[in-house]
Amino acid sequence: MATHSQLIIDQPYVPLLKRPLPAGRPRSWYVIHNRRLKAMRLAIALLDSGVYRADLADNETIRRTADLVGIRPPSDKTCRLVRDLMRTRR
């Protein structure tokens, strides 16, 4: 089992075929949409590397994971969204 100081990713992230986003939406919609996609990719990468709890995913861990999988470093806002996605809601 990997500790949170040691990330293990057995296969690199491969994005799906991209399709163009729908035209005519406000700019804020595109910003939020892209932030959510990035947060989902990072949450999946963290889960794949053995970080299963949001409280173990600090900003540094999330940014290190982003670097490992070839994603640009996320902002603090995106890091918060990653942790929100990782939390279990019952």
Contacts in CASP RR format, 6 or more apart in sequence:
PFRMAT RR
TARGET T0000
AUTHOR 0000-0000-0000
METHOD contacts of the structure
MODEL  1
MATHSQLIIDQPYVPLLKRPLPAGRPRSWYVIHNRRLKAMRLAIALLDSG
VYRADLADNETIRRTADLVGIRPPSDKTCRLVRDLMRTRR
1 50 0 8 1.000
2 8 0 8 1.000
2 49 0 8 1.000
2 50 0 8 1.000
4 51 0 8 1.000
4 56 0 8 1.000
4 57 0 8 1.000
4 61 0 8 1.000
7 49 0 8 1.000
7 50 0 8 1.000
7 51 0 8 1.000
7 61 0 8 1.000
7 64 0 8 1.000
7 65 0 8 1.000
7 68 0 8 1.000
8 49 0 8 1.000
8 50 0 8 1.000
9 45 0 8 1.000
9 48 0 8 1.000
9 49 0 8 1.000
9 65 0 8 1.000
9 68 0 8 1.000
9 69 0 8 1.000
10 48 0 8 1.000
12 69 0 8 1.000
12 70 0 8 1.000
13 41 0 8 1.000
13 44 0 8 1.000
13 45 0 8 1.000
13 69 0 8 1.000
13 70 0 8 1.000
13 71 0 8 1.000
15 41 0 8 1.000
21 30 0 8 1.000
21 33 0 8 1.000
35 77 0 8 1.000
35 78 0 8 1.000
35 81 0 8 1.000
36 81 0 8 1.000
38 71 0 8 1.000
38 74 0 8 1.000
38 78 0 8 1.000
39 74 0 8 1.000
39 78 0 8 1.000
39 81 0 8 1.000
39 82 0 8 1.000
39 84 0 8 1.000
39 85 0 8 1.000
40 85 0 8 1.000
41 69 0 8 1.000
41 71 0 8 1.000
42 62 0 8 1.000
42 65 0 8 1.000
42 66 0 8 1.000
42 69 0 8 1.000
42 71 0 8 1.000
42 74 0 8 1.000
42 78 0 8 1.000
42 82 0 8 1.000
43 82 0 8 1.000
43 85 0 8 1.000
43 86 0 8 1.000
45 65 0 8 1.000
45 66 0 8 1.000
45 68 0 8 1.000
45 69 0 8 1.000
45 71 0 8 1.000
46 57 0 8 1.000
46 61 0 8 1.000
46 62 0 8 1.000
46 65 0 8 1.000
46 82 0 8 1.000
46 86 0 8 1.000
47 86 0 8 1.000
49 65 0 8 1.000
49 68 0 8 1.000
51 57 0 8 1.000
51 61 0 8 1.000
51 65 0 8 1.000
51 86 0 8 1.000
52 86 0 8 1.000
53 86 0 8 1.000
54 83 0 8 1.000
54 84 0 8 1.000
54 86 0 8 1.000
54 87 0 8 1.000
55 83 0 8 1.000
57 79 0 8 1.000
57 82 0 8 1.000
57 83 0 8 1.000
57 86 0 8 1.000
59 76 0 8 1.000
59 79 0 8 1.000
62 74 0 8 1.000
62 79 0 8 1.000
62 82 0 8 1.000
62 83 0 8 1.000
63 73 0 8 1.000
63 74 0 8 1.000
63 79 0 8 1.000
66 72 0 8 1.000
66 73 0 8 1.000
66 74 0 8 1.000
67 73 0 8 1.000
74 82 0 8 1.000
END
